């Protein structure tokens, strides 16, 4: 594992530049704006983290690119800036979103509010949703994941025709997977900076997308007819849940699954990008998070953690290296987690109208089927 770090001086130069005119521009920002930007210079910043490369297949290692500081961005001849006549971001939804019109509306309105806050000063407008057939895009079944995909290039061509005259840019969003060309497996999104348009898919953000039980899978043998979009009429798209709206869901609590310990025990806490473990189980010189038991019944002694193990999932999705408990970042996060946990437990204790039911289902219990997606078998 490799971490990319830069000195404070290098970061300051990249952020502000050494050009006098750009430094003068920067100094016109308010103290609050400068304080926000300069948080990236702090080694214990909670907003801007060093980039951790987990394997040789990580994008930065597999696709080397030259770095870009603010001065290089500012001098880019293709850089587009808003003006009085083109200062609106338009969002267009393509295909179905979630399981109901209400969930779609809430999701898109949340996205609109987020864009307005992020691109402060620009107006953000929602265009009327369109069906896949209205775009006349190419589509296929992915040979590996067996889900429907729509062609990103075709959608960009459609967006170009739909782009309003006062648009700074137009963004298409869809819950259907994308592919840029036949030789590619998939792509999360594709954009044209010069044309001011982009198309992005959130399909693979769903927790179940890569599972064998994903409802969007289609038989490989199914024959598709170009121009016949009827297959999209009843095609499954992920529901709009906290899994997809993770950034808007501040805190997620995870009761014990019953793999070890007591069913329903609140032993893991999720706070934004952080996850805290209060119990682990030692087993074969490693620890199994949350007290998970091996299939054949082997299990080591439980180990309670007070203070808890805390993982930064944005940098360590495998939960392999907890934060150093001697750092300021750890204790800032630990205090917030403790406060949120206390609030949640108080809410549960004061609930006079309902009672938690952690009834065990056979389908939810730990398995020893090596073909099952959640199996903990080892060999």
C-alpha positions as CSV (number, residue, x, y, z in Angstrom):
1,X,0.0,0.0,0.0
2,X,1.4,3.4,-1.0
3,X,0.3,6.9,0.2
4,X,0.8,10.0,-1.9
5,X,1.8,13.0,0.2
6,X,3.0,16.5,-0.6
7,X,4.7,19.1,1.5
8,X,2.7,22.1,2.8
9,X,4.8,24.4,0.5
10,X,4.1,22.3,-2.6
11,X,0.4,22.2,-1.7
12,X,0.2,25.9,-1.1
13,X,1.9,26.6,-4.5
14,X,-0.5,24.2,-6.2
15,X,-3.5,25.9,-4.5
16,X,-2.6,29.6,-4.9
17,X,0.3,29.7,-7.5
18,X,3.3,32.0,-7.4
19,X,1.8,34.3,-10.0
20,X,1.0,37.7,-8.5
21,X,-2.3,38.2,-10.3
22,X,-3.5,34.8,-9.1
23,X,-2.3,35.5,-5.6
24,X,-4.2,38.8,-5.7
25,X,-7.4,36.9,-6.8
26,X,-7.0,34.4,-3.9
27,X,-6.6,37.2,-1.4
28,X,-10.0,38.6,-2.4
29,X,-11.7,35.5,-0.9
30,X,-13.3,36.0,2.5
31,X,-11.4,34.7,5.6
32,X,-13.9,31.8,5.8
33,X,-13.4,30.8,2.2
34,X,-9.6,30.9,2.6
35,X,-9.8,28.9,5.8
36,X,-11.9,26.2,4.0
37,X,-9.4,26.0,1.1
38,X,-6.3,26.0,3.3
39,X,-7.6,23.0,5.3
40,X,-6.0,21.0,2.6
41,X,-2.6,22.2,3.8
42,X,-3.1,20.6,7.3
43,X,-1.7,17.1,7.8
44,X,-4.7,16.2,10.0
45,X,-7.3,17.6,7.6
46,X,-10.7,15.9,7.8
47,X,-11.7,17.3,4.4
48,X,-8.7,16.6,2.2
49,X,-6.9,13.3,2.7
50,X,-3.7,12.0,1.2
51,X,-4.3,9.5,-1.7
52,X,-3.8,5.9,-0.7
53,X,-3.0,3.4,-3.4
54,X,-4.1,-0.1,-2.3
55,X,-2.8,-2.2,-5.2
56,X,-0.9,-1.9,-8.6
57,X,-4.3,-1.9,-10.3
58,X,-5.3,1.4,-8.7
59,X,-6.1,4.0,-11.4
60,X,-3.2,6.3,-10.6
61,X,-0.6,3.5,-11.0
62,X,-2.3,1.8,-14.0
63,X,-3.0,5.1,-15.8
64,X,-0.1,7.6,-15.1
65,X,-1.1,11.2,-15.7
66,X,0.7,14.5,-15.2
67,X,-0.4,16.5,-12.2
68,X,-2.4,19.8,-12.5
69,X,-2.2,22.7,-10.1
70,X,-4.5,25.8,-10.1
71,X,-2.2,27.8,-12.4
72,X,-2.2,25.0,-15.0
73,X,-6.0,24.8,-14.8
74,X,-6.3,28.6,-15.1
75,X,-4.2,28.7,-18.2
76,X,-6.0,25.8,-19.9
77,X,-7.3,27.2,-23.2
78,X,-10.3,24.7,-23.1
79,X,-11.4,25.8,-19.6
80,X,-15.0,27.0,-19.6
81,X,-16.2,29.7,-17.3
82,X,-19.8,30.8,-16.6
83,X,-21.0,34.2,-17.9
84,X,-24.2,36.2,-17.7
85,X,-25.8,34.4,-20.6
86,X,-24.6,30.9,-19.7
87,X,-24.8,30.3,-15.9
88,X,-27.2,27.4,-15.4
89,X,-26.5,23.8,-14.8
90,X,-29.2,21.5,-16.2
91,X,-29.8,18.0,-14.9
92,X,-31.7,15.4,-17.0
93,X,-32.8,12.0,-15.6
94,X,-32.8,9.2,-18.2
95,X,-34.8,6.0,-17.5
96,X,-36.4,4.9,-14.3
97,X,-35.1,5.9,-10.9
98,X,-35.9,3.7,-7.9
99,X,-39.2,2.1,-7.2
100,X,-41.6,5.1,-7.2
101,X,-42.0,8.6,-8.6
102,X,-41.7,10.0,-5.0
103,X,-38.3,8.5,-4.4
104,X,-37.1,9.7,-7.8
105,X,-38.3,13.2,-7.1
106,X,-36.7,13.3,-3.6
107,X,-33.4,11.9,-5.0
108,X,-33.2,14.4,-7.9
109,X,-34.2,17.4,-5.7
110,X,-31.5,16.4,-3.2
111,X,-29.0,16.2,-6.0
112,X,-30.1,19.7,-7.2
113,X,-29.6,21.2,-3.8
114,X,-26.2,19.6,-3.5
115,X,-25.1,21.0,-6.9
116,X,-26.4,24.5,-6.0
117,X,-24.3,24.4,-2.8
118,X,-21.2,23.0,-4.5
119,X,-21.3,25.3,-7.5
120,X,-22.2,28.3,-5.5
121,X,-23.4,31.2,-7.7
122,X,-24.8,29.0,-10.5
123,X,-28.4,28.2,-11.0
124,X,-29.3,24.5,-11.2
125,X,-32.5,23.5,-13.1
126,X,-34.2,20.1,-13.6
127,X,-35.3,19.1,-17.0
128,X,-38.3,16.8,-17.5
129,X,-37.2,13.2,-17.3
130,X,-37.0,11.2,-20.5
131,X,-37.2,7.4,-21.2
132,X,-34.3,5.5,-22.7
133,X,-36.3,5.1,-25.9
134,X,-36.5,8.9,-26.3
135,X,-32.7,9.1,-26.5
136,X,-32.5,6.5,-29.4
137,X,-29.3,5.3,-27.8
138,X,-27.5,2.0,-28.5
139,X,-27.7,-0.7,-25.8
140,X,-26.5,-4.2,-25.0
141,X,-26.3,-6.9,-22.4
142,X,-23.0,-7.0,-20.5
143,X,-21.3,-10.4,-21.1
144,X,-19.7,-10.5,-17.6
145,X,-22.4,-9.0,-15.3
146,X,-25.4,-9.9,-17.5
147,X,-27.1,-6.5,-17.0
148,X,-28.4,-4.0,-19.5
149,X,-26.1,-1.2,-20.5
150,X,-26.7,1.9,-22.6
151,X,-24.1,3.6,-24.8
152,X,-22.6,6.7,-23.3
153,X,-21.6,8.2,-26.6
154,X,-25.2,8.0,-27.9
155,X,-26.4,9.7,-24.8
156,X,-23.9,12.6,-25.2
157,X,-25.1,13.1,-28.8
158,X,-28.7,13.3,-27.4
159,X,-27.7,15.7,-24.6
160,X,-26.0,18.0,-27.1
161,X,-29.4,18.4,-28.9
162,X,-31.2,19.0,-25.6
163,X,-28.8,21.6,-24.2
164,X,-30.6,24.9,-23.5
165,X,-29.0,28.1,-24.9
166,X,-28.4,29.5,-21.4
167,X,-26.8,26.3,-20.1
168,X,-23.3,26.4,-18.7
169,X,-23.5,22.6,-18.9
170,X,-26.1,19.8,-19.1
171,X,-25.7,16.6,-17.0
172,X,-27.5,13.4,-17.7
173,X,-27.9,10.9,-14.9
174,X,-29.2,7.4,-15.0
175,X,-29.6,4.3,-12.9
176,X,-28.8,2.1,-15.9
177,X,-25.2,0.9,-16.4
178,X,-23.1,2.6,-19.2
179,X,-20.5,1.5,-21.7
180,X,-18.4,3.8,-23.9
181,X,-17.6,1.3,-26.7
182,X,-17.9,-2.4,-27.4
183,X,-14.5,-3.3,-26.2
184,X,-15.1,-1.8,-22.7
185,X,-16.7,-3.6,-19.8
186,X,-18.4,-0.5,-18.4
187,X,-17.8,3.1,-17.6
188,X,-19.2,5.2,-14.6
189,X,-19.5,8.3,-16.8
190,X,-18.3,10.2,-19.9
191,X,-18.1,13.9,-20.5
192,X,-17.1,16.5,-23.1
193,X,-15.5,19.5,-21.4
194,X,-15.6,21.6,-24.6
195,X,-19.3,20.9,-25.3
196,X,-20.2,21.3,-21.6
197,X,-22.1,18.0,-21.2
198,X,-21.7,14.7,-19.4
199,X,-23.6,11.5,-18.7
200,X,-23.2,9.5,-15.4
201,X,-24.6,6.3,-14.1
202,X,-25.2,5.4,-10.4
203,X,-26.1,1.8,-11.1
204,X,-22.9,0.3,-9.7
205,X,-23.2,2.3,-6.4
206,X,-26.0,-0.1,-5.4
207,X,-24.8,-2.6,-2.7
208,X,-26.2,-5.6,-4.6
209,X,-24.9,-4.8,-8.1
210,X,-22.1,-7.3,-8.1
211,X,-24.1,-10.1,-6.3
212,X,-25.5,-13.1,-8.1
213,X,-28.9,-12.1,-6.8
214,X,-28.9,-8.7,-8.5
215,X,-32.4,-8.2,-10.0
216,X,-31.0,-6.4,-13.0
217,X,-29.4,-9.6,-14.4
218,X,-30.6,-10.9,-17.7
219,X,-30.1,-14.2,-19.4
220,X,-27.1,-14.1,-21.8
221,X,-29.1,-16.0,-24.3
222,X,-31.8,-13.3,-24.6
223,X,-31.7,-11.7,-28.0
224,X,-32.0,-7.9,-28.3
225,X,-33.4,-6.1,-31.3
226,X,-31.8,-2.8,-32.1
227,X,-34.4,0.0,-31.7
228,X,-36.7,-2.1,-29.6
229,X,-36.7,-0.4,-26.2
230,X,-39.5,-2.5,-24.7
231,X,-37.0,-4.4,-22.5
232,X,-36.5,-1.1,-20.5
233,X,-40.2,-0.8,-19.7
234,X,-40.0,-3.2,-16.8
235,X,-36.2,-3.3,-16.3
236,X,-35.1,-3.3,-12.7
237,X,-33.2,-0.3,-11.4
238,X,-31.9,0.0,-7.8
239,X,-34.2,1.6,-5.3
240,X,-33.1,5.0,-4.0
241,X,-31.9,4.0,-0.6
242,X,-29.2,5.2,1.9
243,X,-26.8,2.9,0.0
244,X,-27.1,5.2,-3.0
245,X,-27.5,8.4,-1.0
246,X,-24.7,7.5,1.4
247,X,-23.4,11.1,1.5
248,X,-26.8,12.4,2.6
249,X,-27.2,9.7,5.3
250,X,-25.2,11.0,8.2
251,X,-25.0,8.0,10.5
252,X,-25.7,4.3,9.9
253,X,-25.8,1.9,12.9
254,X,-25.1,-1.8,12.4
255,X,-26.6,-4.3,14.9
256,X,-24.7,-7.6,15.4
257,X,-25.6,-10.2,12.7
258,X,-25.3,-13.1,15.1
259,X,-22.1,-14.4,13.6
260,X,-20.7,-14.0,17.1
261,X,-22.0,-12.4,20.2
262,X,-25.6,-11.6,20.8
263,X,-28.1,-10.9,17.9
264,X,-29.0,-7.3,17.9
265,X,-26.1,-5.9,19.9
266,X,-25.0,-2.5,18.7
267,X,-21.3,-3.3,18.2
268,X,-20.5,-1.4,15.0
269,X,-21.2,2.3,14.2
270,X,-21.0,4.1,10.9
271,X,-20.5,7.8,10.8
272,X,-20.2,9.2,7.3
273,X,-17.0,7.7,5.8
274,X,-15.9,6.3,9.1
275,X,-16.8,2.9,10.7
276,X,-16.1,2.0,14.3
277,X,-15.8,-1.5,15.8
278,X,-16.3,-2.2,19.5
279,X,-15.6,-5.9,19.2
280,X,-13.4,-8.2,17.1
281,X,-12.5,-11.9,17.3
282,X,-8.9,-13.1,17.0
283,X,-8.5,-16.0,14.5
284,X,-5.5,-17.3,12.7
285,X,-3.3,-14.4,13.6
286,X,-5.8,-11.9,12.3
287,X,-9.0,-10.3,13.6
288,X,-12.5,-10.9,12.2
289,X,-14.4,-7.6,12.4
290,X,-17.7,-7.7,14.2
291,X,-17.0,-11.1,15.7
292,X,-17.5,-13.1,12.5
293,X,-17.2,-16.8,12.9
294,X,-15.5,-19.1,10.5
295,X,-17.8,-21.6,8.7
296,X,-16.6,-24.7,10.4
297,X,-17.2,-23.2,13.8
298,X,-13.6,-22.0,14.6
299,X,-13.6,-18.8,16.6
300,X,-11.1,-17.1,18.8
301,X,-11.7,-15.0,21.9
302,X,-13.7,-11.9,21.6
303,X,-11.7,-8.7,22.1
304,X,-13.6,-5.5,23.2
305,X,-12.2,-2.2,22.0
306,X,-12.7,0.8,24.2
307,X,-11.9,3.2,22.5
308,X,-13.1,1.5,19.3
309,X,-11.2,0.6,16.2
310,X,-12.0,3.2,13.6
311,X,-11.6,2.8,9.8
312,X,-11.7,5.5,7.1
313,X,-13.6,3.7,4.4
314,X,-12.8,6.2,1.7
315,X,-9.1,5.3,2.1
316,X,-9.4,1.8,3.4
317,X,-12.5,0.1,2.1
318,X,-11.2,-3.3,3.1
319,X,-11.1,-2.2,6.7
320,X,-7.6,-3.5,7.1
321,X,-5.8,-0.6,8.8
322,X,-7.5,1.3,11.7
323,X,-6.7,4.9,12.3
324,X,-3.8,5.6,14.6
325,X,-5.2,6.3,18.1
326,X,-2.5,8.8,18.8
327,X,-3.7,11.2,16.0
328,X,-6.0,14.2,16.3
329,X,-8.1,12.8,13.5
330,X,-8.9,9.7,15.5
331,X,-10.0,11.5,18.6
332,X,-12.1,14.0,16.6
333,X,-14.0,11.2,15.0
334,X,-14.2,9.1,18.2
335,X,-15.8,11.9,20.0
336,X,-18.4,12.4,17.3
337,X,-19.2,8.7,17.1
338,X,-19.6,8.5,20.9
339,X,-22.0,11.4,20.9
340,X,-24.1,10.0,18.0
341,X,-24.1,6.5,19.7
342,X,-25.3,8.0,23.0
343,X,-28.1,9.9,21.2
344,X,-29.2,6.8,19.3
345,X,-29.2,4.6,22.4
346,X,-31.1,7.2,24.4
347,X,-33.7,7.4,21.6
348,X,-34.1,3.6,21.7
349,X,-34.4,3.5,25.5
350,X,-37.1,6.2,25.5
351,X,-39.2,4.6,22.8
352,X,-42.5,3.9,24.4
353,X,-44.4,2.9,21.3
354,X,-42.4,0.1,19.7
355,X,-39.9,-2.7,20.6
356,X,-37.0,-3.8,18.5
357,X,-37.4,-7.3,17.1
358,X,-34.2,-9.1,16.1
359,X,-35.9,-12.3,15.1
360,X,-33.4,-14.6,13.3
361,X,-34.1,-15.7,9.8
362,X,-32.4,-18.8,8.4
363,X,-31.5,-16.8,5.3
364,X,-29.7,-14.2,7.3
365,X,-27.6,-16.6,9.5
366,X,-23.9,-17.3,8.7
367,X,-23.6,-20.0,6.0
368,X,-21.1,-22.5,4.9
369,X,-22.1,-22.7,1.2
370,X,-19.0,-21.8,-0.8
371,X,-21.3,-20.8,-3.7
372,X,-23.2,-18.3,-1.6
373,X,-22.3,-14.6,-2.0
374,X,-22.0,-14.0,1.8
375,X,-20.3,-17.3,2.7
376,X,-17.4,-17.1,5.2
377,X,-15.9,-20.5,4.1
378,X,-12.2,-20.8,3.9
379,X,-10.1,-23.5,2.5
